[in-house]
């Protein structure tokens, strides 16, 4: 029997599938499209997503295809000097989404994820034991769980009847790749002048005379799924920049809006929502793909633990309680950024004031961490100040911390040598290391790298182990794998 069906083969779905396969879960990904998209919506990975790739041993392949750039304060396009950030990966990795997609697909396939393309989910039902999925061709599949990673117009979310409150698109932006005959100096000069007032415009070279062009649309389309015509793009270039730069030979064209919506629930019984199926927002700050990857990173080990039979009763519920507030925060910061990028005099006044405030290091760092997601703090209750925070990659005597986390297991990092996780050895590793960077006696890390406990008391440690890793005597179920 299939353990988990994932509807949607984008970055969120592939990341989730690979996370589940780390623990032997049988996963099938159903993707509606016959081939990966050629549209490049995301242009890079932020620090927390880079950390995630490092925690799973994938970072080197991403670094081979990406270009590192310093993180500068750029909230709402306000550029400030780089802040001092608590990360070993304090940079932006420039990498087109098409390459990110390909690398994640390869990673998922290597892990043993079964990927079925041209398979569209059209119906679902669930009972106490599993979920039945109906496909467009009439095929029916049954699994223990289903996760909808099928985008902002998620069929799974609609079939569940989960409300998706928020605001509809009010402004639309056209996007595409095309060749420009204008010389590069002219393109740069025009873009520099236009962007003094219109931040939703840009034309950046990507090689071989091809440019990635972004330009405001003239109103909002009736169906955002229909790409703009090339004539429409050229008209808007003239309207915005006074020239179409001699644009020709488009590779692809697309459009996106500023709709901002958040699913009321991330879980209904045995069905979950992740990525854009759970939240949509304007692309300012490049947070969307990163948010979805991090959803998958949070849900994967919890769902695998449940399938394996050792998860505490409320573990799956923590997916919503942890990730829903994070998405809410992203929606709020993108709303604020869109307002600050408008030409309204009041918004511009606030923008000037915020620019002054961002000259303070603390303000700059606070806003930057909102975008790169290193400041996330899950609410685990009272305790040590590290509790609920992700642990940065530490230099240890036996290597670096993230190198110890490739298997997706929990980890006790222990400077005392007096603690024990012996009865949880099938799901938690114990590393005694007195590296100088860890300034507490010991920390217990969840498989996603967030601190579940910090201290030196064995009884407190046992309580944290039970809370996050279940009872020691629970044996994994025999699932026939």
C-alpha positions in Angstrom: 0.0 0.0 0.0 1.1 3.6 -0.7 2.0 5.4 2.5 1.8 8.9 1.2 0.5 10.4 -2.0 1.7 13.9 -2.8 -0.4 15.9 -5.3 2.0 18.3 -7.0 5.5 17.8 -8.2 7.0 21.2 -7.6 9.8 22.1 -5.1 7.5 21.6 -2.1 6.3 18.2 -3.3 9.7 16.9 -4.3 11.3 18.1 -1.0 8.6 16.4 1.0 8.9 13.2 -1.0 12.6 13.0 -0.4 12.2 13.7 3.4 9.7 10.9 3.7 11.9 8.5 1.8 14.7 9.1 4.3 12.6 7.0 6.7 11.5 4.3 4.2 8.0 5.7 3.6 6.5 4.6 0.3 5.7 7.8 -1.6 4.0 8.5 -4.9 4.0 12.0 -6.4 1.2 12.8 -8.8 2.0 15.8 -11.1 -0.6 17.2 -13.5 1.9 18.5 -16.0 3.7 16.1 -18.4 7.0 18.1 -18.1 8.6 20.4 -15.7 7.8 24.1 -16.3 10.2 26.3 -18.2 8.9 29.4 -16.4 11.5 30.9 -14.0 9.5 32.4 -11.1 12.1 32.1 -8.3 15.7 33.3 -8.7 17.3 32.0 -5.6 17.5 30.4 -2.2 17.6 32.3 1.1 19.8 31.4 4.0 17.4 29.1 5.8 16.7 27.0 2.7 20.4 26.8 2.1 20.8 25.5 5.6 18.1 22.9 4.9 20.0 21.7 1.8 23.2 21.5 3.9 21.3 19.5 6.6 20.4 16.9 4.0 23.7 16.7 2.2 22.4 18.4 -1.0 24.2 21.8 -0.7 27.2 21.0 -2.9 25.1 20.2 -6.0 23.2 23.5 -5.5 26.4 25.5 -5.1 27.7 24.0 -8.3 24.8 25.6 -10.2 24.3 28.8 -8.2 26.0 32.0 -7.6 26.6 33.3 -4.1 25.8 37.0 -3.3 26.0 38.9 0.0 22.8 39.4 1.9 22.0 43.1 2.0 19.1 44.8 3.6 16.5 45.0 0.8 13.2 45.1 2.5 10.7 46.6 -0.1 13.7 47.2 -2.4 15.4 49.5 0.2 19.1 48.5 -0.2 21.3 48.7 2.9 24.7 47.2 3.9 24.7 43.6 4.9 23.8 42.8 8.5 25.6 40.5 10.9 23.6 37.3 10.7 23.7 34.1 12.8 24.3 31.7 10.0 27.2 29.9 8.4 25.4 30.5 5.1 24.8 34.2 5.3 24.4 34.7 1.5 21.8 34.5 -1.2 22.3 31.7 -3.6 21.3 32.9 -7.1 19.8 29.9 -8.9 16.9 29.8 -11.4 13.9 27.8 -10.3 14.1 25.5 -13.3 17.5 24.3 -11.9 16.2 24.1 -8.4 13.3 22.0 -9.7 15.6 19.7 -11.6 18.0 19.2 -8.6 15.1 18.4 -6.3 13.5 16.0 -8.8 16.9 14.2 -9.1 17.2 14.1 -5.3 13.7 12.7 -4.9 14.2 10.1 -7.6 17.5 9.0 -6.1 15.8 8.6 -2.7 13.2 6.3 -4.3 10.2 8.6 -4.7 7.9 7.3 -7.5 7.0 10.3 -9.7 4.0 9.9 -12.1 3.5 12.8 -14.5 0.4 13.8 -16.5 -1.7 12.6 -13.5 -4.3 15.1 -12.3 -6.2 14.6 -9.0 -9.9 15.3 -9.4 -11.5 13.8 -6.3 -10.7 12.5 -2.9 -12.4 10.8 0.1 -11.0 9.7 3.4 -11.9 7.4 6.2 -10.2 6.3 9.5 -7.7 4.2 7.7 -6.7 6.1 4.6 -7.4 8.4 1.7 -8.7 7.4 -1.8 -7.7 9.7 -4.6 -9.5 9.8 -8.0 -7.5 10.9 -11.1 -8.8 12.6 -14.3 -8.5 9.3 -16.2 -10.7 7.5 -13.7 -7.9 5.8 -11.9 -8.3 5.4 -8.2 -5.4 5.2 -5.7 -5.4 4.6 -2.0 -2.8 5.7 0.6 -2.6 6.2 4.3 -2.1 10.0 3.9 -2.4 12.7 1.2 -0.5 16.0 1.0 -1.7 18.7 -1.4 1.3 20.5 -2.8 -0.6 21.5 -5.9 -0.2 25.3 -6.0 -2.3 28.4 -5.3 -5.3 27.0 -7.1 -5.0 23.7 -5.2 -7.6 21.1 -6.2 -6.9 19.3 -2.9 -7.6 22.4 -0.9 -10.9 23.0 -2.8 -12.0 19.3 -2.4 -11.4 19.5 1.3 -13.5 22.7 1.5 -10.8 24.6 3.4 -11.3 28.3 3.3 -8.6 30.5 1.7 -9.3 34.0 3.0 -7.3 37.0 2.0 -7.2 39.6 -0.7 -7.6 39.1 -4.5 -5.1 40.5 -7.0 -5.2 44.2 -7.4 -2.1 44.8 -9.5 -0.6 42.4 -12.0 3.0 42.1 -13.3 4.2 40.6 -16.6 7.3 38.4 -16.7 9.2 36.7 -19.4 12.5 35.9 -21.0 13.3 37.4 -24.4 16.1 38.8 -26.5 16.8 42.6 -26.6 18.5 44.4 -29.5 19.2 47.5 -27.5 22.8 47.7 -26.3 23.4 46.7 -22.6 24.5 50.2 -21.6 21.2 51.6 -22.8 19.2 48.9 -21.0 21.0 49.6 -17.7 20.6 53.4 -18.1 16.9 53.2 -18.8 16.3 50.6 -16.0 18.2 52.7 -13.5 16.1 55.8 -14.3 12.7 54.0 -14.3 13.4 52.1 -11.1 13.8 55.4 -9.2 10.0 55.4 -9.1 8.7 52.0 -10.5 10.2 49.1 -8.6 8.1 46.5 -10.5 10.2 47.0 -13.6 13.5 45.3 -14.5 15.5 43.9 -17.4 18.4 41.7 -16.4 20.7 39.8 -18.7 20.8 36.0 -18.3 23.3 35.2 -21.1 23.4 35.0 -24.9 21.6 38.2 -25.4 18.5 37.0 -23.5 17.0 39.1 -20.7 14.6 38.4 -17.9 12.0 41.2 -18.2 9.5 42.3 -15.5 7.0 45.1 -16.2 3.7 46.2 -14.7 0.6 45.0 -16.5 -2.2 47.3 -17.7 -4.9 46.2 -15.2 -5.8 42.7 -14.0 -6.5 39.8 -16.4 -9.7 37.8 -16.2 -7.7 34.5 -16.1 -4.2 34.8 -14.6 -3.4 31.3 -15.9 -3.4 32.7 -19.5 0.1 34.1 -20.3 0.3 37.6 -21.8 0.9 38.0 -25.5 4.2 39.3 -26.6 2.6 42.4 -28.0 1.1 43.1 -24.6 4.6 42.8 -23.0 6.1 45.2 -25.6 3.3 47.7 -25.1 3.8 47.8 -21.4 7.6 48.2 -21.9 6.9 51.3 -24.0 4.3 52.6 -21.5 6.7 52.1 -18.5 10.2 52.7 -19.9 9.5 54.6 -23.2 11.0 51.8 -25.3 10.6 48.1 -25.9 14.4 47.7 -26.2 13.9 46.0 -29.6 12.5 42.9 -27.8 12.1 39.8 -29.9 12.2 36.0 -29.7 10.5 35.4 -26.4 11.3 32.1 -24.7 8.4 32.1 -22.4 5.9 34.6 -20.9 3.9 34.6 -17.7 2.0 36.9 -15.3 1.6 37.1 -11.6 -0.5 39.1 -9.2 -0.4 40.3 -5.6 -3.2 38.1 -4.3 -2.6 37.3 -0.6 -4.3 34.3 1.0 -3.8 31.8 3.8 -5.5 28.5 4.3 -7.5 28.4 7.5 -6.3 24.9 8.2 -3.2 22.9 7.1 -4.7 19.6 8.1 -8.1 17.9 7.6 -7.9 14.3 9.0 -5.3 12.5 6.9 -4.9 15.2 4.3 -2.4 18.1 4.6 -1.6 21.3 2.6 1.8 22.6 2.0 3.5 25.3 -0.2 1.4 27.5 -2.3 -1.6 25.2 -1.7 -1.6 26.6 1.8 -0.5 30.2 1.2 -0.1 32.7 -1.7 1.4 36.2 -1.6 3.3 38.7 -3.7 6.8 37.5 -4.8 8.6 40.5 -3.2 11.6 39.3 -1.3 11.6 35.9 -3.1 10.1 34.1 -0.2 7.5 31.8 -1.8 9.6 28.8 -3.0 11.7 29.0 0.2 8.5 29.0 2.4 7.2 25.9 0.6 10.5 24.0 1.0 10.5 24.8 4.7 6.9 23.6 5.0 8.1 20.2 3.6 11.0 20.1 5.9 8.8 20.6 8.9 6.1 18.1 7.9 8.3 15.3 6.4 9.8 13.9 9.6 6.5 14.2 11.5 4.5 12.4 8.9 7.2 9.7 8.6 7.2 9.2 12.4 3.4 8.7 12.3 3.7 6.1 9.5 6.5 4.4 11.4 4.3 4.2 14.5 6.4 6.1 17.1 5.0 9.6 16.8 3.4 11.2 19.8 -0.3 11.7 19.5 -0.2 15.4 18.8 2.9 15.5 16.6 1.1 15.9 13.3 -1.0 18.8 14.7 2.2 20.7 15.4 2.7 21.1 11.6 -0.2 23.6 11.5 0.6 25.2 14.8 4.2 25.9 13.8 4.0 26.7 10.1 0.7 28.6 9.9 2.0 31.5 12.0 5.2 31.6 9.8 3.2 31.9 6.6 1.0 34.6 8.3 4.2 36.5 9.0 5.3 36.2 5.4 1.9 37.4 4.1 2.1 40.4 6.4 5.7 41.4 5.4 4.8 41.1 1.7 1.7 43.2 2.2 3.9 45.8 3.8 6.5 45.7 1.1 4.0 46.0 -1.7 2.5 49.1 0.0 6.0 50.6 0.4 6.7 50.0 -3.3 3.6 52.0 -4.5 3.8 55.5 -5.8 1.3 56.8 -3.3 2.8 59.9 -1.4 1.9 58.5 2.0 3.5 55.2 1.2 6.6 57.0 -0.1 6.8 59.0 3.1 6.7 55.8 5.2 9.3 54.3 2.9 11.7 57.2 3.5 11.2 56.8 7.3 11.8 53.1 7.1 14.9 53.7 5.1 16.3 55.8 7.9 15.3 53.2 10.5 17.1 50.5 8.6 20.4 52.4 9.1 20.2 51.0 12.6 21.8 47.5 12.6 19.1 45.9 14.8 16.3 47.1 12.5 18.1 46.0 9.4 18.9 42.6 10.8 15.3 42.1 12.1 13.8 42.8 8.7 16.4 40.8 6.8 15.8 37.7 9.1 12.1 38.0 8.3 12.8 37.4 4.7 15.6 34.8 4.9 13.7 32.9 7.7 16.6 32.5 10.1 14.7 34.3 12.8 11.9 31.7 13.0 11.0 30.8 16.6 8.5 28.0 17.1 6.6 28.2 20.4 7.6 25.2 22.5 6.6 26.7 25.8 8.8 28.0 28.6 12.4 27.0 28.8 15.8 27.9 27.5 16.2 30.8 25.2 17.2 28.4 22.4 14.0 26.4 22.7 12.1 26.4 19.4 14.9 28.1 17.4 16.8 26.5 14.6 20.4 25.7 15.4 22.9 27.3 13.1 25.7 25.1 11.6 28.3 24.8 14.3 31.9 23.9 13.9 32.5 20.8 16.0 35.6 18.7 16.8 34.4 16.0 14.5 33.2 18.2 11.6 30.3 20.5 11.3 26.8 20.1 12.8 24.8 19.8 9.6 27.0 17.1 8.4 25.7 14.9 11.2 22.0 15.5 10.2 21.9 14.0 6.7 19.9 11.0 7.8 16.9 13.1 9.1 17.1 11.8 12.6 17.0 13.6 15.9 20.3 14.5 17.5 21.6 15.0 21.0 24.7 17.2 20.9 26.3 16.7 24.3 29.3 18.4 25.8 28.9 16.7 29.1 29.2 13.0 28.1 26.8 12.2 31.0 23.5 12.1 29.1 21.8 9.2 27.4 19.3 8.7 24.6 19.9 4.9 24.6 16.2 3.9 24.6 15.6 6.1 21.6 18.5 5.0 19.6 16.4 3.9 16.6 15.4 7.6 16.0 17.9 9.9 17.9 21.7 10.0 17.5 23.9 10.9 20.4 27.1 12.9 19.7 29.5 13.8 22.5 31.5 16.8 21.3 33.1 19.6 23.3 33.4 22.0 20.4 33.7 25.6 21.6 30.8 27.0 19.6 28.1 25.3 21.6 27.7 27.5 24.7 25.2 25.2 26.6 25.9 21.8 28.1 23.7 19.9 25.6 21.0 20.4 23.0 18.4 18.0 21.6 17.6 18.8 18.0 14.6 17.6 16.1 15.2 16.2 12.6 14.5 19.7 11.2 17.3 21.3 13.3 15.1 23.1 15.8 16.0 22.9 19.4 13.7 20.7 21.4 15.6 20.9 24.7 18.7 22.5 26.1 20.4 21.9 29.5 22.1 19.1 31.4 19.4 17.4 33.4 18.7 13.8 32.3 15.1 13.8 33.6 14.3 17.0 31.6 15.9 15.4 28.6 13.7 12.3 28.9 10.6 14.5 29.0 11.7 16.2 25.8 12.4 12.9 24.1 8.9 11.6 24.9 7.3 14.8 23.8 9.0 14.9 20.3 10.1 11.3 19.8 7.4 9.2 21.5 7.7 6.5 24.0 10.9 4.5 23.9 9.2 1.1 24.0 7.0 1.8 20.8 8.3 -0.4 18.0 8.0 0.6 14.4 5.2 -1.0 12.5 5.9 -3.6 9.9 4.7 -1.9 6.7 5.9 -4.6 4.4 8.9 -2.7 3.1 
